[in-house]
Amino acid sequence: MDRMDMEKRRGEPEGCLVAAIRLPVRIVALVVVVPVRLVWDALVVSGRFLYEKALVPLGRGLGLLLRAVFVWPLVMLGRALAWLCRVLIAIPAQWLYAHVLTPLGHGLTWLCRTLIAAPAMWLYSQVLVPLGRAVLTGLRWLGLALFVWPWVALWRYVLAPLGHALAWLGRMLIVIPLTWLWQYVLAPVGRALAWAAAGLGRGLATLLRWVFVVPLVALWRYVLAPVGRALLIVGREIADALAIAWRIAGRVSRAVGRFLGRLLRRTFVEPVRWTYRTVLTPLGHAVRDHVWRPVARIGREVRASVRQARAEVRRALFGAPKRPEHAAEPLVGDRREPHSAQARTLGSSTTPLTKTDIH
C-alpha cells in the first residue's frame, strides 16, 4: 500500500465502523503474517545460498564438461570436415568450372547464337511480325463488321426509342399513382400510427419505470451502496493491516536473523576462533619448534654419521683414494665423503654438517 494513499486516508474523517474494525484486523493480520514472513525470509536466504554456493558452480562445471566433451570435439570435427570438403570437393569443382565448364559453355552459347538465335530472330522480324500485323488488322475489321456495328445500329434505332417509350409508360402508370398513394394515404396513416405508438411507448416506459427502475434505484441507494461502502472500508482496512503487518514482520525477521547470527557467532565462530588462536596455534608452534625441528635435526645428524661411518669402513677396507703427486689438495671428484681432518673422532661428536659438539 502506498504511503501517500495511507496518509490521505488517515486525513479523512473516520467513522465508528472504521475504528471498530481497524485494531482487530491489524492484530489478526500481524499474527498471521509474521510467521509467513519469517518462513519466506528463511526460504529466500536458503535459496540464495544454495544458488550461489551450489547451483552456480555446478552449472559452470557442467558447462565446462559439456564444452570439453561435446562442443570442442564437434568443432574440431566440423573444421576437419570443412577442410576435407574444401580440399576434396570445392577446389576440384572450382577448377572444373573454371577450366572445363566455362569454356564449354562459351562455345555452346556461341554455337546456339550462330545456328539458332540469329535465324530465328530474322524469321521473327522479317516474316512473322508483318504477317501477324496483317492478320490482326483483318481480324479487327472483320470483328467490327460482324459484331460491333450491328449492335450499335440495333441500340440506336430500336432499343433506345423502345426504352424511352417504356420509361414514359412506367412513369405514367406506376410512379405517379404510387406518389399520390404515399402522399395522401400512407403518410397520414403512418403519422397517426406513430402518434399512437408514441403514447403507448410513454405509458409502457412510465409503467416499467415504476415497476422496475424505481425499486432497483432504491435497492442500490439504500442497500447495495451502503453495504458496498462497508465492504470497501473493511477491505481497505484489511489491505492496510496486511501491509503494516508485512513491514513489521520484515523488521521482526531482520531482528531474528541478526539475533541468530550473533548467537551463532558467539556460540560457534568466536569459540572456534579463540581455540584456534589461543590453543591450536601455540600448540602447533610448540610442536614445530620442540618436536619436528629437533627430530629433523637429529635425522640429518644420524644420516651424516652413517655416511661418515660408511666412508671410514670403505677407507679401512680398501684404503684411501690415491692422490696425484703434484696435487696437495684432496681429489675434486671425491665429494661424497668429508675430509679426514673433518671426520668425527673418538673423543668428539663434531660432525661436518652441524659443526657443533653434541655431548
Buried (B, 14 or more C-beta within 10 A) or exposed (E): BEEEEBEEBEEEEEEEEBEEBBEEBBEBBBEBBBEEBBEBBBEEEEEEEEEEEEEEEEEEEEEEEEEEEEEEEEEEEEEEEEEEEEEEEEEEEEEEEEEEEEEEEEEEEEEEEEEEEEEEEEEEEEEEEEEEEEEEEEEEEEEEEEEEEEEEEEEEEEEEEEEEEEEEEEEEEEEEEEEEEEEEEEEEEEEEEEEEEEEEEEEEEEEEEEEEEEEEEEEEEEEEEEEEEBEEBBEBBBBBBBBBBBEBBBEBBEEBBEEEEEEEEEEEEEEEEEEEEEEEEEEEEEEEEEEEEEEEEEEEBEEBBEBBEEBBEBBEEEEEEEEEEEEEEBEEEEEEBBEEEEBBEEEEBBBBBEEEEEE
